[in-house]
Amino acid sequence: MSEEQNKPADAAVDPTGTAAPADAATAAAGEAPAAGDRVAQLEAEVASLKDQLLRAMAEAENTRRRAQRDREDASKFAVSSFAKELVSVADNLRRALEAVPAEGREKDEMLKGLAVGVEATERQLFAAFDRAGIKKLDPSGEPFDPNFHQVMFEIENTGKPAGTVIQVLQPGYTIHGRLLREAMVGVAKGDGGAQHVDTKA
């Protein structure tokens, strides 16, 4: 019997020095789960980064909108203190017109011309108010609104529901819907109500 025939079958050696096919399959099976775990990890990281990006974009858009709203508010209401001075001018123009008697305008051309000039000035002022978003509040006959009116007194026996504005002592004004000056009013008194009510006292 030859020497090669006496070698055990499991002692066979691959002359190329590489692993047997069975060993290569085992190694590949060991690497496959590791590669799958890495892919899952990368996908999770991508999802997390995408979520962070979307949140950052949303926050940036919210910041932009807040800044735009702040700029718009600044533009609308920056003139509020100046507007308060101008509404006093409007009050005085109206007082001047009310001080001119109707018959005096008919008899005196100079007085009539003066009144016409004051009326034109008042119209021009209110046109400027309108362009600036300033609105006059004249709530005669309306229900009292504590957000825009200040009650100076109550009036009995008006035949109106309690709280109805009967008299406007001084008109109010708003600027772009925001209160600029309260209207000072007298309201109808309900049964058993107080003689004088000042809601801002």
ChimeraX commands (.cxc) that place a marker at each C-alpha (Angstrom):
marker #1 position 0.00,0.00,0.00 radius 0.5
marker #1 position 1.33,3.45,-0.95 radius 0.5
marker #1 position 1.98,6.28,1.53 radius 0.5
marker #1 position -0.73,8.50,0.02 radius 0.5
marker #1 position -3.29,5.77,0.45 radius 0.5
marker #1 position -2.44,5.57,4.17 radius 0.5
marker #1 position -3.34,9.38,4.80 radius 0.5
marker #1 position -6.65,9.98,6.56 radius 0.5
marker #1 position -9.40,11.57,4.48 radius 0.5
marker #1 position -9.81,14.53,6.87 radius 0.5
marker #1 position -6.13,15.43,6.61 radius 0.5
marker #1 position -6.47,16.59,2.99 radius 0.5
marker #1 position -4.84,19.96,2.40 radius 0.5
marker #1 position -5.90,22.47,-0.23 radius 0.5
marker #1 position -2.74,23.02,-2.30 radius 0.5
marker #1 position -3.73,26.72,-2.89 radius 0.5
marker #1 position -3.63,27.41,0.84 radius 0.5
marker #1 position -7.14,28.97,0.86 radius 0.5
marker #1 position -10.01,28.02,3.07 radius 0.5
marker #1 position -12.21,25.17,2.02 radius 0.5
marker #1 position -15.56,26.08,0.47 radius 0.5
marker #1 position -17.39,25.13,3.65 radius 0.5
marker #1 position -15.22,27.54,5.70 radius 0.5
marker #1 position -15.84,30.45,3.23 radius 0.5
marker #1 position -19.61,30.02,3.49 radius 0.5
marker #1 position -19.40,30.08,7.27 radius 0.5
marker #1 position -17.36,33.33,7.22 radius 0.5
marker #1 position -19.76,35.01,4.80 radius 0.5
marker #1 position -22.70,34.07,7.01 radius 0.5
marker #1 position -20.94,35.73,9.96 radius 0.5
marker #1 position -20.34,39.00,8.06 radius 0.5
marker #1 position -23.89,39.33,6.67 radius 0.5
marker #1 position -25.59,40.23,9.99 radius 0.5
marker #1 position -22.88,42.78,10.75 radius 0.5
marker #1 position -23.45,44.50,7.39 radius 0.5
marker #1 position -27.22,44.50,7.95 radius 0.5
marker #1 position -26.82,46.14,11.36 radius 0.5
marker #1 position -24.65,48.86,9.85 radius 0.5
marker #1 position -27.24,49.64,7.16 radius 0.5
marker #1 position -29.99,49.88,9.78 radius 0.5
marker #1 position -27.81,52.20,11.87 radius 0.5
marker #1 position -27.14,54.48,8.89 radius 0.5
marker #1 position -30.83,54.58,7.99 radius 0.5
marker #1 position -31.68,55.58,11.57 radius 0.5
marker #1 position -29.07,58.34,11.47 radius 0.5
marker #1 position -30.46,59.63,8.16 radius 0.5
marker #1 position -33.99,59.68,9.58 radius 0.5
marker #1 position -32.80,61.55,12.67 radius 0.5
marker #1 position -30.92,64.14,10.60 radius 0.5
marker #1 position -33.95,64.60,8.33 radius 0.5
marker #1 position -36.17,65.21,11.36 radius 0.5
marker #1 position -33.69,67.74,12.76 radius 0.5
marker #1 position -33.55,69.51,9.40 radius 0.5
marker #1 position -37.35,69.75,9.16 radius 0.5
marker #1 position -37.55,71.11,12.71 radius 0.5
marker #1 position -34.84,73.68,11.99 radius 0.5
marker #1 position -36.62,74.77,8.81 radius 0.5
marker #1 position -39.94,75.12,10.66 radius 0.5
marker #1 position -38.30,77.18,13.42 radius 0.5
marker #1 position -36.61,79.41,10.85 radius 0.5
marker #1 position -39.96,80.01,9.12 radius 0.5
marker #1 position -41.64,80.83,12.45 radius 0.5
marker #1 position -38.84,83.26,13.29 radius 0.5
marker #1 position -39.19,84.91,9.88 radius 0.5
marker #1 position -42.95,85.30,10.34 radius 0.5
marker #1 position -42.54,86.75,13.84 radius 0.5
marker #1 position -39.99,89.24,12.58 radius 0.5
marker #1 position -42.27,90.25,9.71 radius 0.5
marker #1 position -45.21,90.67,12.09 radius 0.5
marker #1 position -43.07,92.77,14.44 radius 0.5
marker #1 position -42.00,95.00,11.53 radius 0.5
marker #1 position -45.60,95.43,10.44 radius 0.5
marker #1 position -46.72,96.29,13.98 radius 0.5
marker #1 position -43.88,98.77,14.36 radius 0.5
marker #1 position -44.86,100.40,11.09 radius 0.5
marker #1 position -48.55,100.55,12.03 radius 0.5
marker #1 position -48.30,101.72,15.63 radius 0.5
marker #1 position -45.10,103.79,15.70 radius 0.5
marker #1 position -47.16,106.93,15.11 radius 0.5
marker #1 position -49.59,106.28,17.98 radius 0.5
marker #1 position -48.25,109.02,20.26 radius 0.5
marker #1 position -48.23,111.51,17.38 radius 0.5
marker #1 position -51.76,110.45,16.40 radius 0.5
marker #1 position -52.99,111.15,19.92 radius 0.5
marker #1 position -51.82,114.74,19.53 radius 0.5
marker #1 position -53.62,115.04,16.20 radius 0.5
marker #1 position -56.97,113.81,17.52 radius 0.5
marker #1 position -56.87,116.72,19.96 radius 0.5
marker #1 position -56.51,119.02,16.94 radius 0.5
marker #1 position -59.58,117.35,15.42 radius 0.5
marker #1 position -61.47,118.02,18.68 radius 0.5
marker #1 position -60.60,121.71,18.52 radius 0.5
marker #1 position -61.61,122.03,14.87 radius 0.5
marker #1 position -65.00,120.52,15.71 radius 0.5
marker #1 position -65.42,122.87,18.71 radius 0.5
marker #1 position -64.61,125.83,16.50 radius 0.5
marker #1 position -67.29,124.80,14.00 radius 0.5
marker #1 position -69.88,124.19,16.70 radius 0.5
marker #1 position -69.17,127.63,18.16 radius 0.5
marker #1 position -70.24,129.33,14.92 radius 0.5
marker #1 position -74.03,129.88,14.97 radius 0.5
marker #1 position -75.91,128.91,11.84 radius 0.5
marker #1 position -77.52,132.33,11.49 radius 0.5
marker #1 position -74.14,133.99,11.90 radius 0.5
marker #1 position -72.83,132.07,8.88 radius 0.5
marker #1 position -75.79,133.27,6.83 radius 0.5
marker #1 position -75.42,136.93,7.74 radius 0.5
marker #1 position -71.64,137.35,7.93 radius 0.5
marker #1 position -69.68,136.42,4.80 radius 0.5
marker #1 position -66.37,136.59,6.65 radius 0.5
marker #1 position -67.63,134.25,9.35 radius 0.5
marker #1 position -69.05,131.96,6.69 radius 0.5
marker #1 position -65.72,131.88,4.84 radius 0.5
marker #1 position -63.89,131.09,8.07 radius 0.5
marker #1 position -66.27,128.22,8.86 radius 0.5
marker #1 position -65.92,126.81,5.34 radius 0.5
marker #1 position -62.13,126.90,5.70 radius 0.5
marker #1 position -62.24,125.10,9.04 radius 0.5
marker #1 position -64.58,122.46,7.57 radius 0.5
marker #1 position -62.17,121.90,4.69 radius 0.5
marker #1 position -59.29,121.54,7.14 radius 0.5
marker #1 position -61.28,119.03,9.18 radius 0.5
marker #1 position -62.09,116.96,6.09 radius 0.5
marker #1 position -58.44,116.95,5.06 radius 0.5
marker #1 position -57.38,115.87,8.54 radius 0.5
marker #1 position -59.85,112.99,8.59 radius 0.5
marker #1 position -58.71,111.91,5.12 radius 0.5
marker #1 position -55.17,111.73,6.52 radius 0.5
marker #1 position -56.51,109.77,9.51 radius 0.5
marker #1 position -58.18,107.30,7.16 radius 0.5
marker #1 position -54.95,106.73,5.23 radius 0.5
marker #1 position -53.13,106.09,8.53 radius 0.5
marker #1 position -55.75,103.59,9.73 radius 0.5
marker #1 position -57.18,105.97,12.35 radius 0.5
marker #1 position -60.95,105.66,12.87 radius 0.5
marker #1 position -63.26,107.88,14.89 radius 0.5
marker #1 position -65.55,106.28,17.49 radius 0.5
marker #1 position -68.92,108.00,17.90 radius 0.5
marker #1 position -70.98,105.33,19.72 radius 0.5
marker #1 position -74.26,107.20,20.17 radius 0.5
marker #1 position -77.09,104.68,20.50 radius 0.5
marker #1 position -74.73,101.73,20.82 radius 0.5
marker #1 position -74.32,99.45,23.87 radius 0.5
marker #1 position -71.55,100.45,26.23 radius 0.5
marker #1 position -68.27,98.66,25.46 radius 0.5
marker #1 position -65.64,98.86,28.25 radius 0.5
marker #1 position -62.92,98.13,25.71 radius 0.5
marker #1 position -63.57,101.38,23.85 radius 0.5
marker #1 position -65.76,103.60,26.05 radius 0.5
marker #1 position -65.37,105.33,29.39 radius 0.5
marker #1 position -68.61,106.00,31.28 radius 0.5
marker #1 position -68.68,109.46,32.82 radius 0.5
marker #1 position -72.27,109.42,34.12 radius 0.5
marker #1 position -75.63,107.61,33.87 radius 0.5
marker #1 position -78.89,109.16,32.71 radius 0.5
marker #1 position -82.32,108.21,34.08 radius 0.5
marker #1 position -85.61,107.88,32.23 radius 0.5
marker #1 position -84.17,107.65,28.74 radius 0.5
marker #1 position -86.47,104.91,27.49 radius 0.5
marker #1 position -83.36,103.04,26.35 radius 0.5
marker #1 position -81.96,99.76,27.65 radius 0.5
marker #1 position -79.52,100.15,30.53 radius 0.5
marker #1 position -75.98,100.70,29.30 radius 0.5
marker #1 position -76.98,102.28,25.98 radius 0.5
marker #1 position -74.76,105.24,25.08 radius 0.5
marker #1 position -76.99,108.33,25.20 radius 0.5
marker #1 position -74.43,111.12,25.02 radius 0.5
marker #1 position -70.86,111.32,23.69 radius 0.5
marker #1 position -68.83,113.92,25.53 radius 0.5
marker #1 position -65.66,113.20,23.57 radius 0.5
marker #1 position -65.32,110.83,20.61 radius 0.5
marker #1 position -62.81,108.01,20.78 radius 0.5
marker #1 position -60.31,106.82,18.18 radius 0.5
marker #1 position -58.68,103.56,17.13 radius 0.5
marker #1 position -55.59,102.96,15.02 radius 0.5
marker #1 position -55.65,99.76,12.95 radius 0.5
marker #1 position -58.31,98.42,15.30 radius 0.5
marker #1 position -56.27,99.13,18.45 radius 0.5
marker #1 position -57.60,101.66,20.96 radius 0.5
marker #1 position -55.97,105.07,20.62 radius 0.5
marker #1 position -58.32,107.05,22.85 radius 0.5
marker #1 position -61.48,106.03,24.69 radius 0.5
marker #1 position -64.79,107.68,23.94 radius 0.5
marker #1 position -66.15,109.51,26.99 radius 0.5
marker #1 position -69.85,108.76,27.22 radius 0.5
marker #1 position -73.02,109.02,29.26 radius 0.5
marker #1 position -75.20,105.92,29.33 radius 0.5
marker #1 position -78.78,105.01,30.13 radius 0.5
marker #1 position -79.28,104.06,33.76 radius 0.5
marker #1 position -80.94,100.83,34.80 radius 0.5
marker #1 position -83.28,100.51,37.78 radius 0.5
marker #1 position -81.34,100.89,41.00 radius 0.5
marker #1 position -78.10,101.75,39.19 radius 0.5
marker #1 position -75.46,104.13,40.42 radius 0.5
marker #1 position -75.72,107.82,39.60 radius 0.5
marker #1 position -72.12,108.00,38.41 radius 0.5
marker #1 position -70.00,105.24,36.97 radius 0.5
marker #1 position -66.39,105.62,35.95 radius 0.5
marker #1 position -65.12,102.22,34.80 radius 0.5
marker #1 position -61.54,103.46,34.56 radius 0.5
marker #1 position -61.31,104.92,38.06 radius 0.5
marker link #1:1,2 radius 0.2
marker link #1:2,3 radius 0.2
marker link #1:3,4 radius 0.2
marker link #1:4,5 radius 0.2
marker link #1:5,6 radius 0.2
marker link #1:6,7 radius 0.2
marker link #1:7,8 radius 0.2
marker link #1:8,9 radius 0.2
marker link #1:9,10 radius 0.2
marker link #1:10,11 radius 0.2
marker link #1:11,12 radius 0.2
marker link #1:12,13 radius 0.2
marker link #1:13,14 radius 0.2
marker link #1:14,15 radius 0.2
marker link #1:15,16 radius 0.2
marker link #1:16,17 radius 0.2
marker link #1:17,18 radius 0.2
marker link #1:18,19 radius 0.2
marker link #1:19,20 radius 0.2
marker link #1:20,21 radius 0.2
marker link #1:21,22 radius 0.2
marker link #1:22,23 radius 0.2
marker link #1:23,24 radius 0.2
marker link #1:24,25 radius 0.2
marker link #1:25,26 radius 0.2
marker link #1:26,27 radius 0.2
marker link #1:27,28 radius 0.2
marker link #1:28,29 radius 0.2
marker link #1:29,30 radius 0.2
marker link #1:30,31 radius 0.2
marker link #1:31,32 radius 0.2
marker link #1:32,33 radius 0.2
marker link #1:33,34 radius 0.2
marker link #1:34,35 radius 0.2
marker link #1:35,36 radius 0.2
marker link #1:36,37 radius 0.2
marker link #1:37,38 radius 0.2
marker link #1:38,39 radius 0.2
marker link #1:39,40 radius 0.2
marker link #1:40,41 radius 0.2
marker link #1:41,42 radius 0.2
marker link #1:42,43 radius 0.2
marker link #1:43,44 radius 0.2
marker link #1:44,45 radius 0.2
marker link #1:45,46 radius 0.2
marker link #1:46,47 radius 0.2
marker link #1:47,48 radius 0.2
marker link #1:48,49 radius 0.2
marker link #1:49,50 radius 0.2
marker link #1:50,51 radius 0.2
marker link #1:51,52 radius 0.2
marker link #1:52,53 radius 0.2
marker link #1:53,54 radius 0.2
marker link #1:54,55 radius 0.2
marker link #1:55,56 radius 0.2
marker link #1:56,57 radius 0.2
marker link #1:57,58 radius 0.2
marker link #1:58,59 radius 0.2
marker link #1:59,60 radius 0.2
marker link #1:60,61 radius 0.2
marker link #1:61,62 radius 0.2
marker link #1:62,63 radius 0.2
marker link #1:63,64 radius 0.2
marker link #1:64,65 radius 0.2
marker link #1:65,66 radius 0.2
marker link #1:66,67 radius 0.2
marker link #1:67,68 radius 0.2
marker link #1:68,69 radius 0.2
marker link #1:69,70 radius 0.2
marker link #1:70,71 radius 0.2
marker link #1:71,72 radius 0.2
marker link #1:72,73 radius 0.2
marker link #1:73,74 radius 0.2
marker link #1:74,75 radius 0.2
marker link #1:75,76 radius 0.2
marker link #1:76,77 radius 0.2
marker link #1:77,78 radius 0.2
marker link #1:78,79 radius 0.2
marker link #1:79,80 radius 0.2
marker link #1:80,81 radius 0.2
marker link #1:81,82 radius 0.2
marker link #1:82,83 radius 0.2
marker link #1:83,84 radius 0.2
marker link #1:84,85 radius 0.2
marker link #1:85,86 radius 0.2
marker link #1:86,87 radius 0.2
marker link #1:87,88 radius 0.2
marker link #1:88,89 radius 0.2
marker link #1:89,90 radius 0.2
marker link #1:90,91 radius 0.2
marker link #1:91,92 radius 0.2
marker link #1:92,93 radius 0.2
marker link #1:93,94 radius 0.2
marker link #1:94,95 radius 0.2
marker link #1:95,96 radius 0.2
marker link #1:96,97 radius 0.2
marker link #1:97,98 radius 0.2
marker link #1:98,99 radius 0.2
marker link #1:99,100 radius 0.2
marker link #1:100,101 radius 0.2
marker link #1:101,102 radius 0.2
marker link #1:102,103 radius 0.2
marker link #1:103,104 radius 0.2
marker link #1:104,105 radius 0.2
marker link #1:105,106 radius 0.2
marker link #1:106,107 radius 0.2
marker link #1:107,108 radius 0.2
marker link #1:108,109 radius 0.2
marker link #1:109,110 radius 0.2
marker link #1:110,111 radius 0.2
marker link #1:111,112 radius 0.2
marker link #1:112,113 radius 0.2
marker link #1:113,114 radius 0.2
marker link #1:114,115 radius 0.2
marker link #1:115,116 radius 0.2
marker link #1:116,117 radius 0.2
marker link #1:117,118 radius 0.2
marker link #1:118,119 radius 0.2
marker link #1:119,120 radius 0.2
marker link #1:120,121 radius 0.2
marker link #1:121,122 radius 0.2
marker link #1:122,123 radius 0.2
marker link #1:123,124 radius 0.2
marker link #1:124,125 radius 0.2
marker link #1:125,126 radius 0.2
marker link #1:126,127 radius 0.2
marker link #1:127,128 radius 0.2
marker link #1:128,129 radius 0.2
marker link #1:129,130 radius 0.2
marker link #1:130,131 radius 0.2
marker link #1:131,132 radius 0.2
marker link #1:132,133 radius 0.2
marker link #1:133,134 radius 0.2
marker link #1:134,135 radius 0.2
marker link #1:135,136 radius 0.2
marker link #1:136,137 radius 0.2
marker link #1:137,138 radius 0.2
marker link #1:138,139 radius 0.2
marker link #1:139,140 radius 0.2
marker link #1:140,141 radius 0.2
marker link #1:141,142 radius 0.2
marker link #1:142,143 radius 0.2
marker link #1:143,144 radius 0.2
marker link #1:144,145 radius 0.2
marker link #1:145,146 radius 0.2
marker link #1:146,147 radius 0.2
marker link #1:147,148 radius 0.2
marker link #1:148,149 radius 0.2
marker link #1:149,150 radius 0.2
marker link #1:150,151 radius 0.2
marker link #1:151,152 radius 0.2
marker link #1:152,153 radius 0.2
marker link #1:153,154 radius 0.2
marker link #1:154,155 radius 0.2
marker link #1:155,156 radius 0.2
marker link #1:156,157 radius 0.2
marker link #1:157,158 radius 0.2
marker link #1:158,159 radius 0.2
marker link #1:159,160 radius 0.2
marker link #1:160,161 radius 0.2
marker link #1:161,162 radius 0.2
marker link #1:162,163 radius 0.2
marker link #1:163,164 radius 0.2
marker link #1:164,165 radius 0.2
marker link #1:165,166 radius 0.2
marker link #1:166,167 radius 0.2
marker link #1:167,168 radius 0.2
marker link #1:168,169 radius 0.2
marker link #1:169,170 radius 0.2
marker link #1:170,171 radius 0.2
marker link #1:171,172 radius 0.2
marker link #1:172,173 radius 0.2
marker link #1:173,174 radius 0.2
marker link #1:174,175 radius 0.2
marker link #1:175,176 radius 0.2
marker link #1:176,177 radius 0.2
marker link #1:177,178 radius 0.2
marker link #1:178,179 radius 0.2
marker link #1:179,180 radius 0.2
marker link #1:180,181 radius 0.2
marker link #1:181,182 radius 0.2
marker link #1:182,183 radius 0.2
marker link #1:183,184 radius 0.2
marker link #1:184,185 radius 0.2
marker link #1:185,186 radius 0.2
marker link #1:186,187 radius 0.2
marker link #1:187,188 radius 0.2
marker link #1:188,189 radius 0.2
marker link #1:189,190 radius 0.2
marker link #1:190,191 radius 0.2
marker link #1:191,192 radius 0.2
marker link #1:192,193 radius 0.2
marker link #1:193,194 radius 0.2
marker link #1:194,195 radius 0.2
marker link #1:195,196 radius 0.2
marker link #1:196,197 radius 0.2
marker link #1:197,198 radius 0.2
marker link #1:198,199 radius 0.2
marker link #1:199,200 radius 0.2
marker link #1:200,201 radius 0.2
view
